[in-house]
Amino acid sequence: KNADFLTNQRFNQSTALSPESFFLRNDDAHLLQNVIEKKRPDSIRYEKRFILEKQTDGIFSTDGILVHSPDHKSVLYVYYYRNRFLCLDSNLNLKLTGKTIDTNSFAKIKVATLNSGKEAFMAKPPLFVNKLAAISGNYIYICSCLKANNEDADSFRAYSVLDVYNRENGRYAFSFYLPSYQGNKASG
């Protein structure tokens, strides 16, 4: 029954909140943008919904990483193409809007359309700002894709850079390098 429900949904990320509910990031066809929804496995309708802040378009500019924090019963959303992250409680109420130390506050993407605007695609490769995220304890870990101005280019190529933020207030705490494993940097 649950598998049938999921196969009929248009979602591109999901994470379980409990056996009774889960979060989905959907692309809403009516709004033409991504939303985060809280759903129950036995229902087609969503219980709660959070509409992500769009910039140029509602799909690509709102693309990002959905991470559930079971210890705090909350969800983290990190935008891929801009320096923003959101902390939402288990009912999708916004608790915190954070800003990463990167300076790209506007998604540097170019979207093109086909079939009279019915199909959208990236016209050129996007500039990723953040690529991975995790929550542990009171910290948010975000893997940065862009080299800082004061960062050594060789170190940036050899290691993954993790920027750490306080989950209570969103403030930057520190950064550290994660060594590559068998020649591979961190990936999702």
C-alpha positions in Angstrom: 0.0 0.0 0.0 2.8 2.5 0.9 4.8 1.6 -2.2 1.7 2.3 -4.4 1.3 5.7 -2.7 5.0 6.6 -3.4 4.9 5.5 -7.0 2.0 7.9 -7.7 3.7 10.9 -6.2 6.0 13.5 -8.0 8.8 13.9 -5.5 12.5 14.0 -5.8 13.6 13.7 -2.2 12.2 12.1 0.9 13.1 11.4 4.5 11.2 9.6 7.3 10.1 11.6 10.3 8.5 8.5 12.1 6.7 5.4 11.0 3.5 7.5 10.8 4.8 10.5 8.7 7.6 11.6 6.4 8.8 14.7 4.5 8.9 15.0 0.7 10.3 17.6 -1.5 7.9 17.8 -4.4 7.8 19.9 -7.6 4.2 21.3 -7.4 2.8 21.4 -11.0 0.3 24.1 -10.1 2.7 26.4 -8.4 5.6 25.5 -10.8 8.0 25.3 -7.9 9.4 23.0 -5.2 7.7 22.6 -1.9 8.4 20.5 1.2 5.5 18.5 2.4 4.7 16.4 5.5 2.7 13.3 4.6 1.3 10.1 6.1 1.9 6.8 4.3 -1.9 6.1 4.3 -3.0 9.4 2.7 -2.6 11.1 -0.7 -2.9 14.6 0.7 -0.2 16.4 2.6 -0.7 17.4 6.3 1.6 20.4 6.2 3.4 22.3 3.4 6.3 24.7 3.2 6.8 26.6 -0.1 10.4 27.2 -0.8 11.5 30.7 -1.8 12.1 30.9 -5.5 14.4 33.3 -7.4 14.6 33.0 -11.2 12.3 30.0 -11.4 10.6 27.8 -8.9 12.3 24.5 -9.6 16.0 25.0 -10.3 16.5 28.0 -8.1 14.9 26.1 -5.1 16.9 22.9 -5.7 18.7 21.7 -2.6 19.3 19.0 0.0 16.6 17.8 2.4 18.1 16.4 5.7 16.1 15.1 8.6 17.3 15.4 12.2 15.7 12.6 14.2 17.2 13.8 17.5 15.5 17.2 17.2 12.5 16.1 15.1 13.2 18.7 12.5 14.3 19.1 8.9 17.1 21.1 7.3 17.0 22.4 3.8 20.2 23.6 2.1 19.9 25.3 -1.3 22.4 24.0 -3.8 23.0 27.3 -5.8 22.9 30.0 -3.1 24.2 30.7 0.4 21.0 29.8 2.3 19.7 27.1 4.6 16.4 26.6 6.4 15.6 24.8 9.7 12.0 23.7 10.0 10.3 21.9 12.9 8.4 18.7 12.5 5.3 20.6 11.4 7.2 22.5 8.8 7.2 25.8 10.7 10.2 27.9 9.9 12.5 28.1 12.9 15.7 29.6 11.3 16.9 31.0 8.0 20.7 30.7 7.9 23.3 32.1 5.6 26.5 30.3 4.7 29.8 32.1 4.6 29.8 32.0 0.8 28.7 35.3 -0.9 26.5 33.9 -3.6 23.0 35.0 -2.4 21.4 34.7 -5.8 21.4 31.4 -7.7 23.7 31.7 -10.7 21.7 29.5 -13.1 20.3 29.9 -16.6 17.0 28.2 -17.3 15.7 27.6 -20.9 12.3 26.1 -22.0 11.0 24.0 -24.8 7.5 23.2 -26.0 6.1 26.7 -25.4 7.4 26.8 -21.9 6.1 23.4 -20.8 9.6 21.9 -20.4 12.4 23.6 -18.5 16.1 22.7 -18.4 19.4 24.2 -17.4 20.8 26.1 -20.3 24.3 25.9 -18.9 25.9 24.1 -16.0 24.9 25.7 -12.7 27.3 27.2 -10.1 27.0 24.9 -7.1 27.5 26.6 -3.7 26.7 23.7 -1.5 26.6 20.0 -2.3 26.1 18.0 0.9 24.7 18.6 4.3 24.3 16.8 7.6 23.1 17.5 11.2 24.7 16.2 14.3 24.0 17.4 17.8 24.0 21.2 17.8 25.8 21.6 14.5 25.0 21.8 10.8 27.7 20.6 8.4 27.6 21.9 4.9 30.1 20.8 2.2 31.1 23.9 0.3 31.7 23.7 -3.5 33.5 27.0 -3.9 37.0 27.9 -2.9 37.3 30.8 -0.5 39.5 33.8 -1.5 42.0 33.0 1.3 42.1 29.3 0.7 45.0 27.4 -0.9 44.0 26.0 -4.3 45.9 22.8 -3.8 44.2 22.1 -0.5 40.8 22.9 -1.9 41.3 20.4 -4.8 42.6 17.7 -2.5 40.0 17.9 0.3 36.3 18.5 0.9 35.7 21.6 2.8 33.0 21.4 5.5 31.7 24.6 7.0 30.0 24.2 10.4 27.1 26.3 11.7 25.3 26.4 15.1 21.8 24.9 14.6 20.3 27.2 17.2 21.2 30.5 15.7 22.6 29.7 12.3 25.9 31.4 13.0 29.1 30.1 11.4 31.3 28.2 13.9 34.3 26.9 12.0 35.5 25.0 8.9 37.6 21.9 8.5 39.1 19.8 5.7 37.8 16.2 5.1 40.5 14.1 3.4 39.7 12.3 0.2 39.1 8.6 0.4 40.9 6.5 -2.3 41.2 9.7 -4.3 37.6 10.7 -4.1 36.2 13.7 -2.4 32.9 13.5 -0.4 29.8 12.8 -2.4 26.2 12.2 -1.8 
